[in-house]
Amino acid sequence: MSRQSIWATKVAALVQGGNSEAAIAQIKVAPTVKDLKDLRALLISSKLLARHPNVDDATSDMIVALSSPRLHRSP
């Protein structure tokens, strides 16, 4: 069994407190896709995702960005 991320609970608290701009800034530097999915699950269960469509868009975009393969740049 995996534990839920501490990062996700902290960012969910930002959204719950009404500071969605700070939450979006944290979402843009999210550590992993799993953390983003944990955050989405928390926000869905507390019905905050429907009230904050900009956070919904940011999490969706970052899941796609972190899931896609990275392009390799030669030095």
C-alpha positions as a Markdown table, in Angstrom:
| # | Residue | x | y | z |
|---|---|---|---|---|
| 1 | Met | 0.0 | 0.0 | 0.0 |
| 2 | Ser | 1.3 | 3.4 | -0.9 |
| 3 | Arg | 1.0 | 6.4 | 1.3 |
| 4 | Gln | -0.5 | 9.6 | 0.1 |
| 5 | Ser | 1.9 | 12.4 | -0.6 |
| 6 | Ile | 2.6 | 15.1 | 1.9 |
| 7 | Trp | 3.0 | 17.5 | -1.0 |
| 8 | Ala | -0.5 | 16.8 | -2.2 |
| 9 | Thr | -2.1 | 17.5 | 1.2 |
| 10 | Lys | -0.2 | 20.8 | 1.5 |
| 11 | Val | -1.2 | 22.0 | -2.0 |
| 12 | Ala | -4.8 | 20.9 | -1.3 |
| 13 | Ala | -4.7 | 23.1 | 1.8 |
| 14 | Leu | -3.6 | 26.1 | -0.3 |
| 15 | Val | -6.6 | 25.6 | -2.6 |
| 16 | Gln | -9.0 | 25.1 | 0.4 |
| 17 | Gly | -7.6 | 28.3 | 1.9 |
| 18 | Gly | -8.4 | 30.2 | -1.3 |
| 19 | Asn | -4.9 | 30.7 | -2.5 |
| 20 | Ser | -5.2 | 29.1 | -5.9 |
| 21 | Glu | -2.3 | 31.2 | -7.4 |
| 22 | Ala | 0.1 | 29.7 | -4.9 |
| 23 | Ala | -1.3 | 26.2 | -5.5 |
| 24 | Ile | -0.8 | 26.6 | -9.3 |
| 25 | Ala | 2.8 | 27.7 | -8.7 |
| 26 | Gln | 3.4 | 24.6 | -6.7 |
| 27 | Ile | 1.6 | 22.4 | -9.3 |
| 28 | Lys | 4.0 | 23.8 | -12.0 |
| 29 | Val | 6.9 | 22.4 | -10.0 |
| 30 | Ala | 5.3 | 19.2 | -8.9 |
| 31 | Pro | 7.7 | 16.4 | -8.1 |
| 32 | Thr | 6.0 | 13.4 | -9.8 |
| 33 | Val | 2.8 | 12.4 | -11.7 |
| 34 | Lys | 1.8 | 10.3 | -8.7 |
| 35 | Asp | 1.8 | 13.4 | -6.5 |
| 36 | Leu | -0.4 | 15.2 | -9.1 |
| 37 | Lys | -2.8 | 12.3 | -9.2 |
| 38 | Asp | -2.9 | 12.2 | -5.4 |
| 39 | Leu | -3.7 | 16.0 | -5.4 |
| 40 | Arg | -6.5 | 15.5 | -7.9 |
| 41 | Ala | -8.0 | 12.7 | -5.8 |
| 42 | Leu | -7.9 | 14.9 | -2.7 |
| 43 | Leu | -9.5 | 17.9 | -4.6 |
| 44 | Ile | -12.2 | 15.7 | -6.1 |
| 45 | Ser | -13.1 | 14.1 | -2.8 |
| 46 | Ser | -13.4 | 17.5 | -1.1 |
| 47 | Lys | -15.3 | 18.9 | -4.1 |
| 48 | Leu | -12.7 | 21.7 | -4.6 |
| 49 | Leu | -11.8 | 20.9 | -8.2 |
| 50 | Ala | -15.2 | 21.9 | -9.5 |
| 51 | Arg | -14.9 | 25.3 | -7.7 |
| 52 | His | -11.4 | 26.0 | -9.1 |
| 53 | Pro | -11.3 | 25.3 | -12.8 |
| 54 | Asn | -7.9 | 27.0 | -13.1 |
| 55 | Val | -6.4 | 24.4 | -10.7 |
| 56 | Asp | -8.1 | 21.6 | -12.6 |
| 57 | Asp | -6.6 | 22.8 | -15.9 |
| 58 | Ala | -3.1 | 23.2 | -14.3 |
| 59 | Thr | -3.1 | 19.7 | -12.8 |
| 60 | Ser | -4.3 | 18.2 | -16.1 |
| 61 | Asp | -1.7 | 20.1 | -18.1 |
| 62 | Met | 1.2 | 19.1 | -15.7 |
| 63 | Ile | 0.1 | 15.4 | -15.7 |
| 64 | Val | 0.4 | 15.4 | -19.5 |
| 65 | Ala | 3.7 | 17.3 | -19.4 |
| 66 | Leu | 5.3 | 15.0 | -16.9 |
| 67 | Ser | 4.0 | 11.9 | -18.5 |
| 68 | Ser | 5.3 | 12.6 | -22.0 |
| 69 | Pro | 8.8 | 11.5 | -22.8 |
| 70 | Arg | 11.5 | 14.1 | -22.6 |
| 71 | Leu | 13.4 | 15.3 | -25.6 |
| 72 | His | 17.1 | 14.8 | -25.4 |
| 73 | Arg | 19.3 | 17.8 | -26.0 |
| 74 | Ser | 22.9 | 17.1 | -26.9 |
| 75 | Pro | 25.5 | 19.3 | -25.1 |
